[in-house]
């Protein structure tokens, strides 16, 4: 098989922002059932179980030192059968994946780079190789923030076999999507190549997402395209305006490089009911204002970033769920080109995209106060005199004014006046 490349950015749900390391099978299924009933027809189709699903002692707000991860005889992590009852008896994630596939959805899991420390401590054998976990481990290249794993020494016979063994297991379970963590900061080229090769050899198409993306340089672009479906371009993003605002510059750099050969990922959408048992904060409907939430979704869509919802879908507010079901907005994600930043001056940012004769312009206000701004339609990339301009989010027409002596445009163009909330945006189509 092959490492799966997607023609459009992946869209789904991830358990991290709401449940951290503690999500249960029942909670995963509740979100999958909600997605199938309400979001699948809008393009959302992937359910991802995030980190530490093998830890029976998982808790909110951090990781446990010396966690007794559930392993098989070959040092491969297995789902905790208390939180994931269908995994009992060595079934792994197979039964859960089958249930999610029955809903018409894809199933994904989070994994860590390397091999569990306790597999090394027990010196367990590597499936398919005359080697043990201790033979292939590289303790000097350990994850700095998760105490459960160390890297692999890819000069050692057996290291590649270990990655092949886990990829084969995930394929047998029915995994469609792998989020591989601790790969990009620092940039772990040998680990990325070995995992990608293992997925290529697995008997199932699997998409590969790489994290965490802190300080990721575009110098790695061709390597990323060769070995991944998508890759993070930032550290974890939470429901803080500063986190959202920082991604304007990152996405301006990466969006022109996005396409079916690889998708730069601006991280999950911390929208909806989050913090239930998460790493950060208490249960909440996200701290971003509704205007900021709309700005976040608009920027991610205009940049064609993958979209992974972080909030618990069944308990999220209707106005948040509505952000995920606007097909006129999601059309840009699926079917636009030329996605780019046009202008960044003081507190105003403009993005553009197009498809055939359709043009989109997103105008963002990063200021803390509201404003009304006139724009020459040519500056928005909408042409000198568009016949009609539509506000995509509210499905309302926007008046287009001819140039006169009071206009803010030169002869031959036209003007639209845009009202912007603090940290808000307007998304236009012409």
Order of alpha helices (4+ residues) and beta strands (2+ residues): beta-alpha-alpha-beta-alpha-beta-beta-alpha-alpha-beta-beta-alpha-beta-alpha-beta-alpha-beta-alpha-beta-alpha-beta-alpha-alpha-beta-beta-beta-beta-beta-beta-beta-beta-beta
